[in-house]
Amino acid sequence: MIPRETVQQILDTARIEDVVSDFVALKRRGASFVACCPFHNEKTPSFYVTPSKGIFKCFGCGKSGTAVGFVMEHEHASYAEALRYLARKYHIEVKEEEESAEEIARRQHSESLLLVSEWAQKFFAEQLRDGEGRAVGYAYFRSRALTDETIAKFGLGWAPSSRTALLDAARQAGYKEEYLLEAGLLRQKEEGGPLVDKFVERVTFPIHSLSGRVIAFSCRTLRSDNPAKYVNSPETEIYKKSRVLYGLYQAKSEIARRDECILVEGNIDMVMMHQKGITNVVATCGTALTVEQIRLVRKFTENMTIMYDGDSAGIKAAIRGLDLVLAEGMNVHIVLLPEGEDPDSFCRGREREEVEDYIRGHATDFISFKTDLLLAEAAGDPLRKANLINDIADTIARIPDAIKRSVYVESVAMRFDIDRDILFERITKTLRAEAERPRNVQPQAVAAEPPRTEEVLPPLENVTLAKAESDLLYFLLTHGCDTLAFPADSEFSSPEGEENPTVADFIRNALESDGSQFANSAYRRLYDAYMALYDQGLAQDVILRTLLDGEDRVGALLAAQLSTEKYRLSVKVFEEAMTTPASWLVIFVPRAILYYAERRVHYSIDCLRRSLEGAPAEEQLKILEKIVKLQGAQRKINKKLGRE
């Protein structure tokens, strides 16, 4: 068995377009890639890869899934074999073992830390909105020109001035102190000493994992006499600062769509740029850029623009992160703001178009940037100039792509008027030294396994209900966490003061109201798996990705088929007249419930009709009475559906 942590590392590292491009020639089309499908013969490309969702889909043959599913399908591999393939591709060591009781306990322990972190975010947000923070923290955010929508989008909050405010609220809510302490929400000066809040009298910025769960906080003081301007959560079991970028969860879709990531330093810098409408921006939270962070970005794009302050500290920070980014095969540009400006202040006084124009107009190729910077320092000194050329050659050596290296060598050779062979000699020497350096990670040998049988969906037990059940699953898999905003005059609208239900809750309540469950076992298993993840409070994209990457490959195959624009064909004309998904969900989700109810009644009538044959006369009369009653109920449902 591959340990859960290793499986998650493989899934987090694998890039769908990177994996698929090993077998298929992809061409970019907007935020996606397109190609001729490798699973069936076609002349017109209908095979799409969407990096922001991490899935592939062929609209010709219908095959779809994630990176794991693609390897399984293309290489006819089992789930474990596909994971090992991806581990080898990304040089991830796999040490297989049985999951022990201790590992089960550790997994449950991690989930407990996530739950208390998510509760703390809600507590801080409430304190900002309705508590002590209204007069202090909220005023600060407004002074930085942040809107209520932005504050809500990023879950910003306020840690009260009382040293036990969070602790007292957590106790009242029933959360264990040990988890609060381990999650970095409490601190204890000495063993056995009193517990107090880690964050006191500060505005709070929750840090999310790539899947959208709160894992840590970055908190800023508003007092001028406090030497620690920012205090961040300590590293915990769920938070490793070198593997997280602030705002990546909110920015990943736009990064993939624009095929570019803008990197800034500060929390407010990133939040303000998002508010300005430039949403492909992430922040390092003031820490040095790491390889793990760069690889996170590379899952969505190979183009990075580093945007730092125009002072000397900002320039040095840009230089520090440059070589790391290049070594990961990224295309890098640098944008330096005017001296005295940071992204926050620069955005506040300008329109979105003006900011974007500045970025485009001042984005400097990394070689030109570094050359100009170091040439100014060399100031005509021949020895320093020689060192500068060696420095730039070593930087070029970090670029994995040989063609790109050659292009930059030509550029630098012309810039300094030196023989290109001299640069190549230096680069070759650097590459040879790097190749001889010992590596810590060795590819893991794959244990022999019998070939897998082809993953196929089991036969349907109830064809009559199959279409209705698949429609309900479609809405769950694509919009399950969305709220159904019914108009006030709707029969489904919630009483005043109550929140409207989510799609998932609406469907579940409808099914449970009469004790029904899906008749087809594969659909029922997928429904139960979705609801189990939904009840954990996970985001919609996290639920779908978990199902698609899960070990239940029949469920993953079904989830992939039912979540890829299946319903658009039947609602296309109507949907095109709507401005948002919310405007058609309130119509089509209840219709799907009605259709499911009609199919159940229809199936019951068919069963009763079949039972007529061979039944005694008295029993036939009772059966006919039931049929008539059900037909009346069926007519009422069809009338609501507009069929009569």
C-alpha positions as CSV (number, residue, x, y, z in Angstrom):
1,M,0.0,0.0,0.0
2,I,1.3,3.5,-0.9
3,P,1.1,5.7,2.2
4,R,-1.6,8.4,2.1
5,E,0.9,11.2,2.4
6,T,2.8,9.9,-0.6
7,V,-0.4,9.5,-2.7
8,Q,-1.3,13.1,-1.8
9,Q,2.2,14.3,-2.7
10,I,1.9,12.6,-6.1
11,L,-1.5,14.0,-6.8
12,D,-0.5,17.5,-5.8
13,T,2.7,17.4,-7.9
14,A,1.2,15.9,-11.1
15,R,0.2,18.5,-13.7
16,I,-2.4,17.2,-16.1
17,E,-1.0,19.0,-19.2
18,D,2.5,17.8,-18.3
19,V,1.4,14.2,-18.0
20,V,-0.8,14.2,-21.1
21,S,1.9,15.9,-23.2
22,D,4.2,12.9,-22.7
23,F,1.8,11.0,-25.0
24,V,-0.1,13.7,-27.0
25,A,1.0,16.9,-28.8
26,L,-1.1,19.6,-27.1
27,K,-1.9,23.0,-28.5
28,R,-3.0,25.9,-26.2
29,R,-6.5,27.2,-26.8
30,G,-7.4,29.9,-24.2
31,A,-7.0,28.5,-20.7
32,S,-7.1,24.9,-22.0
33,F,-5.1,22.7,-24.4
34,V,-6.6,20.8,-27.3
35,A,-5.4,17.7,-29.3
36,C,-6.7,14.8,-31.3
37,C,-7.9,12.2,-28.9
38,P,-5.4,9.3,-28.2
39,F,-8.3,7.0,-27.4
40,H,-10.1,7.0,-30.7
41,N,-9.4,8.0,-34.3
42,E,-10.4,11.5,-35.3
43,K,-9.3,14.3,-37.7
44,T,-10.8,17.3,-35.8
45,P,-9.4,17.8,-32.3
46,S,-12.1,17.2,-29.6
47,F,-9.7,16.2,-26.7
48,Y,-9.4,19.0,-24.1
49,V,-7.1,19.4,-21.2
50,T,-8.0,22.0,-18.5
51,P,-5.1,22.7,-16.1
52,S,-7.2,24.8,-13.7
53,K,-9.5,21.9,-13.1
54,G,-6.8,19.2,-13.5
55,I,-8.9,17.1,-15.9
56,F,-9.0,15.9,-19.5
57,K,-12.1,15.3,-21.5
58,C,-12.8,14.0,-25.0
59,F,-16.0,15.3,-26.4
60,G,-15.8,12.7,-29.2
61,C,-15.5,9.4,-27.3
62,G,-16.5,10.7,-23.8
63,K,-13.4,9.6,-22.0
64,S,-12.3,12.0,-19.1
65,G,-10.5,12.1,-15.8
66,T,-7.4,13.4,-14.0
67,A,-3.7,12.7,-14.5
68,V,-4.0,9.4,-12.7
69,G,-7.0,8.4,-14.9
70,F,-5.2,9.3,-18.1
71,V,-2.2,7.1,-17.2
72,M,-4.5,4.3,-16.3
73,E,-6.4,4.6,-19.5
74,H,-3.5,5.2,-21.9
75,E,-1.1,2.6,-20.3
76,H,-3.7,0.1,-19.3
77,A,-2.4,0.4,-15.7
78,S,-3.9,-0.2,-12.4
79,Y,-4.5,2.7,-9.9
80,A,-1.4,1.8,-8.0
81,E,0.7,1.4,-11.2
82,A,-0.4,4.8,-12.4
83,L,0.6,6.4,-9.1
84,R,4.0,4.7,-9.3
85,Y,4.4,6.0,-12.9
86,L,3.7,9.5,-11.8
87,A,6.0,9.1,-8.8
88,R,8.9,8.1,-11.1
89,K,8.1,11.0,-13.5
90,Y,8.4,13.5,-10.7
91,H,11.1,11.8,-8.7
92,I,9.0,11.1,-5.7
93,E,10.1,8.2,-3.6
94,V,7.5,5.6,-2.8
95,K,7.8,3.4,0.3
96,E,4.9,1.1,0.4
97,E,3.5,-0.2,3.6
98,E,0.3,-1.3,5.3
99,E,-1.7,1.5,7.0
100,S,-1.2,0.9,10.7
101,A,-3.4,2.0,13.5
102,E,-0.9,4.8,14.1
103,E,-1.3,6.1,10.5
104,I,-5.1,6.0,10.8
105,A,-4.8,8.0,14.0
106,R,-2.4,10.5,12.3
107,R,-4.8,11.0,9.4
108,Q,-7.7,11.7,11.9
109,H,-5.4,14.0,13.8
110,S,-4.7,16.1,10.7
111,E,-8.4,16.4,10.0
112,S,-8.9,17.7,13.6
113,L,-6.3,20.4,13.0
114,L,-8.0,21.5,9.8
115,L,-11.4,21.7,11.5
116,V,-10.1,23.9,14.4
117,S,-8.3,26.2,11.8
118,E,-11.5,26.6,9.8
119,W,-13.5,27.3,12.9
120,A,-10.9,29.9,14.0
121,Q,-11.2,31.7,10.6
122,K,-15.0,32.0,11.1
123,F,-14.4,33.3,14.7
124,F,-12.0,36.0,13.5
125,A,-14.3,37.0,10.7
126,E,-17.2,37.3,13.1
127,Q,-15.1,39.5,15.4
128,L,-14.3,41.8,12.5
129,R,-17.9,42.0,11.3
130,D,-19.9,42.1,14.6
131,G,-17.4,42.2,17.5
132,E,-14.5,44.3,18.8
133,G,-12.8,44.4,15.4
134,R,-15.6,46.5,13.8
135,A,-14.2,49.7,15.3
136,V,-10.5,48.8,14.8
137,G,-9.8,46.1,12.2
138,Y,-12.6,46.9,9.9
139,A,-11.6,50.6,10.0
140,Y,-8.1,49.6,9.0
141,F,-9.2,47.5,6.0
142,R,-11.4,50.4,4.9
143,S,-8.5,52.8,5.3
144,R,-6.6,50.5,2.8
145,A,-9.6,50.9,0.4
146,L,-10.7,47.3,0.7
147,T,-14.4,46.7,0.0
148,D,-16.7,44.4,2.0
149,E,-16.8,42.0,-0.9
150,T,-13.0,41.7,-0.9
151,I,-12.9,41.3,2.9
152,A,-15.4,38.4,2.6
153,K,-13.7,36.9,-0.4
154,F,-10.5,36.4,1.5
155,G,-12.1,35.7,4.9
156,L,-10.2,38.6,6.6
157,G,-10.8,39.0,10.3
158,W,-9.8,40.4,13.6
159,A,-8.1,38.7,16.6
160,P,-9.5,40.4,19.8
161,S,-7.4,42.2,22.4
162,S,-8.3,39.8,25.1
163,R,-5.6,37.2,25.5
164,T,-8.1,34.4,25.8
165,A,-10.9,35.4,23.5
166,L,-10.4,32.6,21.0
167,L,-9.6,30.1,23.8
168,D,-12.8,30.9,25.6
169,A,-15.0,30.7,22.5
170,A,-13.3,27.4,21.4
171,R,-14.0,25.9,24.8
172,Q,-17.7,27.0,24.6
173,A,-17.9,25.5,21.1
174,G,-16.5,22.2,22.3
175,Y,-13.0,22.2,20.6
176,K,-10.1,20.5,22.4
177,E,-7.3,22.7,23.6
178,E,-4.7,20.3,22.4
179,Y,-5.7,20.7,18.8
180,L,-5.8,24.5,19.1
181,L,-2.3,24.5,20.5
182,E,-1.0,22.2,17.8
183,A,-2.6,24.2,15.1
184,G,-0.7,27.3,16.3
185,L,-3.8,29.1,17.5
186,L,-2.7,29.0,21.2
187,R,0.6,29.3,22.9
188,Q,2.1,28.3,26.2
189,K,5.1,30.1,27.6
190,E,6.2,27.2,29.7
191,E,5.1,23.6,30.2
192,G,2.2,23.5,32.5
193,G,1.6,27.2,32.2
194,P,-1.6,28.9,31.2
195,L,-2.8,28.8,27.6
196,V,-3.3,32.1,25.8
197,D,-4.2,33.1,22.3
198,K,-1.4,33.2,19.7
199,F,-2.9,36.1,17.8
200,V,-4.0,39.1,19.9
201,E,-5.2,42.5,18.7
202,R,-4.3,41.9,15.0
203,V,-6.0,41.8,11.7
204,T,-6.0,38.2,10.3
205,F,-5.3,36.9,6.9
206,P,-6.3,33.2,6.6
207,I,-3.9,31.0,4.5
208,H,-5.6,28.3,2.4
209,S,-4.2,25.1,1.0
210,L,-4.4,24.6,-2.8
211,S,-7.7,22.7,-2.1
212,G,-9.2,25.6,-0.3
213,R,-9.0,24.5,3.4
214,V,-7.7,27.0,6.0
215,I,-4.3,25.8,7.3
216,A,-2.7,28.9,8.9
217,F,-2.9,32.6,9.5
218,S,-0.8,35.7,8.8
219,C,-1.7,38.4,11.3
220,R,-0.7,42.1,11.3
221,T,-0.6,44.5,14.2
222,L,-2.0,47.9,14.0
223,R,0.1,49.3,16.8
224,S,3.1,51.4,16.0
225,D,4.9,50.3,19.2
226,N,4.8,46.6,18.4
227,P,8.1,45.5,16.8
228,A,6.6,42.4,15.2
229,K,4.5,43.9,12.4
230,Y,3.4,40.4,11.1
231,V,3.1,37.2,13.1
232,N,2.4,34.0,11.2
233,S,1.3,30.6,12.3
234,P,4.2,28.3,13.2
235,E,4.8,25.3,11.0
236,T,2.4,22.5,11.9
237,E,1.4,19.1,10.6
238,I,-0.9,20.8,8.1
239,Y,1.1,23.9,7.3
240,K,4.6,24.0,5.8
241,K,5.3,27.6,4.8
242,S,7.7,26.6,2.1
243,R,4.9,24.8,0.3
244,V,2.2,27.5,0.4
245,L,1.6,30.7,-1.5
246,Y,-0.9,33.2,-0.2
247,G,-3.8,33.6,-2.5
248,L,-3.1,30.7,-4.9
249,Y,-6.4,29.0,-4.0
250,Q,-8.2,32.1,-5.2
251,A,-5.9,32.8,-8.2
252,K,-5.3,29.4,-9.7
253,S,-8.1,29.5,-12.3
254,E,-7.2,32.9,-13.5
255,I,-3.5,32.0,-13.6
256,A,-4.3,29.1,-15.9
257,R,-6.7,31.2,-18.0
258,R,-4.1,34.0,-18.5
259,D,-1.2,31.6,-18.6
260,E,0.7,33.9,-16.3
261,C,1.3,34.2,-12.5
262,I,2.2,37.6,-11.0
263,L,4.1,37.2,-7.7
264,V,4.2,40.0,-5.1
265,E,5.5,40.1,-1.5
266,G,2.8,41.4,0.8
267,N,-0.7,40.2,1.8
268,I,-2.3,43.5,1.2
269,D,-0.5,43.8,-2.1
270,M,-2.1,40.6,-3.4
271,V,-5.5,41.4,-2.0
272,M,-5.6,44.9,-3.5
273,M,-4.6,43.6,-6.9
274,H,-7.4,41.1,-6.8
275,Q,-9.8,43.8,-5.8
276,K,-8.6,45.9,-8.8
277,G,-9.6,43.0,-11.0
278,I,-6.1,41.5,-11.6
279,T,-6.7,38.1,-10.1
280,N,-3.8,36.0,-11.3
281,V,-1.7,37.3,-8.4
282,V,-0.2,35.4,-5.4
283,A,2.1,36.5,-2.5
284,T,5.0,35.0,-0.7
285,C,3.9,36.5,2.7
286,G,7.2,38.2,3.0
287,T,9.3,34.9,2.9
288,A,12.0,33.9,0.5
289,L,10.7,32.1,-2.6
290,T,11.1,28.3,-2.4
291,V,11.3,25.5,-5.0
292,E,8.1,24.0,-3.6
293,Q,6.2,27.3,-4.1
294,I,7.5,27.6,-7.7
295,R,6.3,24.0,-8.5
296,L,2.9,24.9,-7.2
297,V,2.7,27.8,-9.7
298,R,4.0,25.6,-12.5
299,K,1.0,23.3,-12.1
300,F,-1.0,26.1,-13.8
301,T,1.5,28.1,-15.9
302,E,5.1,28.3,-16.9
303,N,5.1,32.1,-17.1
304,M,5.9,34.1,-13.9
305,T,6.2,37.9,-13.5
306,I,7.9,38.9,-10.3
307,M,6.5,42.3,-9.1
308,Y,8.4,43.8,-6.2
309,D,8.9,47.2,-4.7
310,G,11.3,49.5,-6.5
311,D,13.6,50.0,-3.5
312,S,16.9,48.2,-3.0
313,A,15.3,45.5,-0.8
314,G,12.8,44.7,-3.6
315,I,15.5,44.4,-6.2
316,K,17.6,42.0,-4.1
317,A,14.5,39.9,-3.4
318,A,13.9,39.6,-7.1
319,I,17.4,38.5,-7.7
320,R,17.3,35.9,-4.9
321,G,14.2,34.2,-6.4
322,L,15.4,34.4,-10.0
323,D,17.6,31.3,-10.3
324,L,15.2,29.1,-8.5
325,V,12.4,30.0,-10.9
326,L,14.6,29.4,-13.9
327,A,15.8,26.0,-12.7
328,E,12.2,24.8,-12.7
329,G,11.8,25.7,-16.4
330,M,9.7,28.8,-15.9
331,N,9.7,31.9,-18.1
332,V,10.5,34.9,-15.9
333,H,10.0,38.6,-16.2
334,I,10.7,41.3,-13.6
335,V,8.5,44.4,-13.0
336,L,9.9,47.0,-10.6
337,L,7.6,49.7,-9.4
338,P,8.6,53.4,-9.1
339,E,10.7,54.0,-5.9
340,G,8.5,54.5,-2.9
341,E,5.6,52.5,-4.4
342,D,4.4,49.0,-3.6
343,P,1.7,47.0,-5.5
344,D,-0.9,48.1,-2.9
345,S,-0.3,51.9,-3.2
346,F,0.4,51.7,-6.9
347,C,-3.0,50.0,-7.5
348,R,-5.0,52.3,-5.3
349,G,-4.4,55.4,-7.3
350,R,-4.9,53.9,-10.7
351,E,-7.5,52.1,-12.9
352,R,-7.1,48.5,-13.7
353,E,-6.1,49.1,-17.3
354,E,-3.4,51.6,-16.2
355,V,-1.9,49.0,-13.9
356,E,-2.0,46.3,-16.5
357,D,-0.4,48.6,-19.1
358,Y,2.4,49.4,-16.6
359,I,3.1,45.7,-16.0
360,R,3.2,44.9,-19.7
361,G,5.3,48.0,-20.5
362,H,7.8,47.4,-17.7
363,A,8.1,43.6,-17.7
364,T,11.8,43.0,-18.2
365,D,13.4,39.8,-19.4
366,F,15.4,38.3,-16.6
367,I,18.7,38.4,-18.5
368,S,18.3,42.1,-19.4
369,F,17.3,42.8,-15.8
370,K,20.2,41.0,-14.2
371,T,22.7,42.3,-16.8
372,D,21.6,46.0,-16.3
373,L,21.7,45.6,-12.5
374,L,25.1,44.0,-12.3
375,L,26.7,46.2,-15.0
376,A,25.8,49.2,-13.0
377,E,27.6,47.7,-10.0
378,A,30.7,46.7,-12.2
379,A,31.1,50.4,-13.1
380,G,33.8,49.7,-15.8
381,D,35.9,47.4,-13.6
382,P,37.2,44.6,-16.0
383,L,37.5,42.0,-13.2
384,R,34.0,42.7,-11.9
385,K,32.7,42.6,-15.5
386,A,34.3,39.1,-15.9
387,N,32.6,38.0,-12.7
388,L,29.4,39.4,-14.0
389,I,29.6,37.4,-17.2
390,N,30.3,34.2,-15.2
391,D,27.4,35.0,-12.9
392,I,25.0,35.4,-15.9
393,A,26.3,32.3,-17.6
394,D,25.7,30.3,-14.4
395,T,22.1,31.7,-14.4
396,I,21.6,30.6,-18.0
397,A,22.9,27.1,-17.0
398,R,19.9,26.7,-14.7
399,I,17.5,26.8,-17.6
400,P,16.5,23.1,-18.4
401,D,15.6,23.8,-22.0
402,A,18.7,23.6,-24.2
403,I,17.1,25.7,-27.0
404,K,16.2,28.5,-24.6
405,R,19.8,28.4,-23.2
406,S,21.2,28.7,-26.7
407,V,19.0,31.8,-27.4
408,Y,20.1,33.5,-24.3
409,V,23.8,32.7,-24.9
410,E,23.5,34.5,-28.3
411,S,21.9,37.5,-26.6
412,V,24.5,37.8,-23.9
413,A,27.4,37.3,-26.3
414,M,26.1,40.2,-28.4
415,R,25.5,42.3,-25.4
416,F,29.1,41.9,-24.0
417,D,30.7,41.4,-27.4
418,I,32.4,38.1,-26.5
419,D,32.7,34.7,-28.2
420,R,29.6,32.6,-27.6
421,D,31.8,29.5,-27.3
422,I,33.3,31.0,-24.1
423,L,29.8,31.2,-22.6
424,F,29.0,27.7,-23.7
425,E,32.2,26.4,-22.1
426,R,31.3,28.0,-18.8
427,I,27.7,26.7,-19.0
428,T,28.9,23.2,-19.8
429,K,31.2,23.2,-16.8
430,T,28.4,24.3,-14.5
431,L,26.1,21.7,-15.9
432,R,28.7,19.0,-15.5
433,A,29.3,20.0,-11.9
434,E,25.6,19.9,-11.2
435,A,25.2,16.5,-12.8
436,E,28.0,15.1,-10.6
437,R,26.3,16.3,-7.4
438,P,24.8,13.4,-5.4
439,R,21.0,13.1,-5.4
440,N,19.0,12.3,-2.3
441,V,16.0,10.8,-4.1
442,Q,16.2,7.7,-6.2
443,P,13.4,6.3,-8.4
444,Q,11.5,3.6,-6.6
445,A,11.4,0.2,-8.4
446,V,7.9,-0.9,-9.3
447,A,6.7,-4.1,-7.8
448,A,5.4,-6.7,-10.3
449,E,1.6,-6.8,-10.4
450,P,-0.8,-8.7,-12.6
451,P,-2.2,-6.6,-15.5
452,R,-5.4,-4.8,-14.5
453,T,-8.8,-5.6,-16.0
454,E,-10.4,-2.7,-18.0
455,E,-12.3,-0.3,-15.7
456,V,-15.9,-0.3,-16.9
457,L,-19.2,0.8,-15.4
458,P,-21.3,-2.1,-14.1
459,P,-24.6,-2.8,-15.8
460,L,-27.5,-0.7,-14.7
461,E,-30.0,-2.4,-12.4
462,N,-32.8,0.0,-13.2
463,V,-32.7,1.6,-16.7
464,T,-36.0,3.5,-16.0
465,L,-34.4,5.6,-13.2
466,A,-30.9,5.8,-14.7
467,K,-31.4,9.1,-16.6
468,A,-33.1,10.8,-13.6
469,E,-30.4,9.6,-11.2
470,S,-27.6,10.7,-13.5
471,D,-29.1,14.2,-13.8
472,L,-29.2,14.6,-10.0
473,L,-25.6,13.4,-9.8
474,Y,-24.6,16.0,-12.5
475,F,-26.0,18.8,-10.4
476,L,-24.2,17.5,-7.3
477,L,-20.8,17.1,-9.0
478,T,-20.9,20.5,-10.8
479,H,-22.9,22.8,-8.4
480,G,-23.5,20.8,-5.2
481,C,-22.1,23.6,-2.9
482,D,-23.9,26.4,-4.7
483,T,-26.8,28.1,-3.0
484,L,-30.2,27.9,-4.5
485,A,-31.4,31.5,-4.3
486,F,-35.2,31.0,-4.8
487,P,-37.3,34.1,-5.4
488,A,-39.6,35.1,-2.5
489,D,-42.7,33.9,-4.3
490,S,-41.3,30.4,-5.0
491,E,-42.8,27.4,-3.3
492,F,-39.2,26.4,-2.4
493,S,-38.1,29.7,-0.8
494,S,-36.9,29.5,2.8
495,P,-38.8,31.2,5.6
496,E,-37.7,34.6,6.5
497,G,-34.4,34.6,8.4
498,E,-33.4,31.1,7.1
499,E,-30.7,30.7,4.5
500,N,-31.5,29.2,1.2
501,P,-30.3,25.6,0.8
502,T,-27.4,24.5,-1.3
503,V,-28.0,22.2,-4.3
504,A,-26.7,19.2,-2.3
505,D,-29.0,19.9,0.7
506,F,-32.0,20.5,-1.5
507,I,-31.5,17.2,-3.4
508,R,-30.8,15.2,-0.1
509,N,-33.8,16.7,1.6
510,A,-36.0,15.8,-1.4
511,L,-34.7,12.2,-1.4
512,E,-34.9,11.7,2.3
513,S,-38.4,13.2,2.6
514,D,-40.0,10.0,1.3
515,G,-37.1,7.6,2.2
516,S,-36.0,7.0,-1.4
517,Q,-32.5,6.1,-2.5
518,F,-30.8,5.6,-5.9
519,A,-31.8,2.2,-7.5
520,N,-28.6,1.8,-9.5
521,S,-25.8,0.7,-7.2
522,A,-23.0,2.6,-9.0
523,Y,-24.9,5.8,-8.8
524,R,-25.9,5.2,-5.2
525,R,-22.2,4.6,-4.3
526,L,-21.1,7.9,-6.0
527,Y,-24.0,9.8,-4.3
528,D,-22.9,8.5,-0.9
529,A,-19.3,9.3,-1.5
530,Y,-20.1,12.9,-2.6
531,M,-22.3,13.5,0.5
532,A,-19.6,12.1,2.8
533,L,-17.1,14.6,1.5
534,Y,-19.8,17.4,1.4
535,D,-20.5,16.8,5.1
536,Q,-16.9,17.4,5.9
537,G,-17.3,21.0,4.7
538,L,-15.0,20.7,1.7
539,A,-15.2,23.1,-1.3
540,Q,-16.9,21.9,-4.5
541,D,-13.7,21.6,-6.5
542,V,-12.0,19.7,-3.7
543,I,-14.9,17.2,-3.5
544,L,-14.8,16.6,-7.3
545,R,-11.0,16.3,-7.4
546,T,-11.1,13.8,-4.4
547,L,-13.7,11.7,-6.2
548,L,-11.7,11.8,-9.5
549,D,-8.4,10.9,-7.9
550,G,-9.9,8.3,-5.5
551,E,-9.1,4.6,-5.5
552,D,-12.7,3.7,-6.4
553,R,-12.0,3.9,-10.1
554,V,-15.5,2.9,-11.1
555,G,-16.8,5.9,-9.1
556,A,-14.0,8.1,-10.5
557,L,-15.0,7.1,-14.1
558,L,-18.6,7.8,-13.4
559,A,-17.8,11.2,-11.7
560,A,-15.7,12.2,-14.7
561,Q,-18.5,11.3,-17.2
562,L,-21.2,13.1,-15.3
563,S,-19.3,16.3,-14.4
564,T,-18.1,17.4,-17.8
565,E,-20.8,19.7,-19.3
566,K,-23.2,16.7,-19.7
567,Y,-26.3,18.8,-19.0
568,R,-25.5,21.7,-21.3
569,L,-27.0,20.0,-24.3
570,S,-30.5,19.8,-22.8
571,V,-30.5,23.3,-21.3
572,K,-28.3,25.1,-23.8
573,V,-30.9,27.4,-25.3
574,F,-32.4,28.3,-21.9
575,E,-29.1,28.7,-20.2
576,E,-27.8,31.1,-22.9
577,A,-30.6,33.5,-21.9
578,M,-29.4,33.4,-18.3
579,T,-26.7,35.6,-16.9
580,T,-25.5,33.3,-14.1
581,P,-25.7,29.6,-13.1
582,A,-27.8,30.7,-10.2
583,S,-30.5,31.9,-12.5
584,W,-31.1,28.5,-14.1
585,L,-30.2,26.3,-11.2
586,V,-33.3,27.4,-9.3
587,I,-35.3,26.2,-12.3
588,F,-33.6,23.0,-13.4
589,V,-32.6,21.5,-10.0
590,P,-36.3,21.3,-8.9
591,R,-37.2,20.0,-12.4
592,A,-34.6,17.3,-12.0
593,I,-36.2,16.3,-8.6
594,L,-39.7,16.3,-10.2
595,Y,-38.4,14.2,-13.2
596,Y,-36.8,11.7,-10.7
597,A,-40.1,11.5,-8.8
598,E,-42.0,10.9,-12.1
599,R,-39.6,8.1,-13.1
600,R,-40.1,6.4,-9.7
601,V,-43.8,6.5,-10.1
602,H,-43.5,5.2,-13.7
603,Y,-41.3,2.4,-12.5
604,S,-43.8,1.5,-9.7
605,I,-46.6,1.4,-12.3
606,D,-44.6,-0.9,-14.5
607,C,-43.9,-3.3,-11.6
608,L,-47.5,-3.4,-10.7
609,R,-48.6,-4.1,-14.3
610,R,-46.1,-7.0,-14.5
611,S,-47.6,-8.4,-11.2
612,L,-51.1,-8.5,-12.7
613,E,-50.2,-11.6,-14.8
614,G,-51.1,-14.7,-12.8
615,A,-52.5,-12.8,-9.8
616,P,-55.9,-13.9,-8.4
617,A,-59.0,-11.8,-9.5
618,E,-59.3,-10.1,-6.0
619,E,-55.6,-9.2,-6.0
620,Q,-55.8,-7.9,-9.6
621,L,-58.5,-5.4,-8.5
622,K,-56.3,-4.1,-5.7
623,I,-53.4,-3.8,-8.1
624,L,-55.5,-1.9,-10.6
625,E,-56.6,0.5,-7.8
626,K,-53.0,1.2,-6.9
627,I,-52.1,1.8,-10.6
628,V,-54.9,4.3,-11.0
629,K,-53.8,6.1,-7.9
630,L,-50.2,6.2,-9.1
631,Q,-51.3,7.4,-12.5
632,G,-53.1,10.3,-10.9
633,A,-49.9,11.2,-9.0
634,Q,-47.9,10.9,-12.3
635,R,-50.3,13.3,-14.1
636,K,-49.8,15.9,-11.3
637,I,-46.0,15.6,-11.6
638,N,-46.2,15.9,-15.4
639,K,-48.4,18.9,-15.1
640,K,-45.7,20.6,-13.0
641,L,-43.1,19.6,-15.6
642,G,-45.3,21.3,-18.3
643,R,-46.0,18.0,-20.1
644,E,-49.8,18.3,-19.9
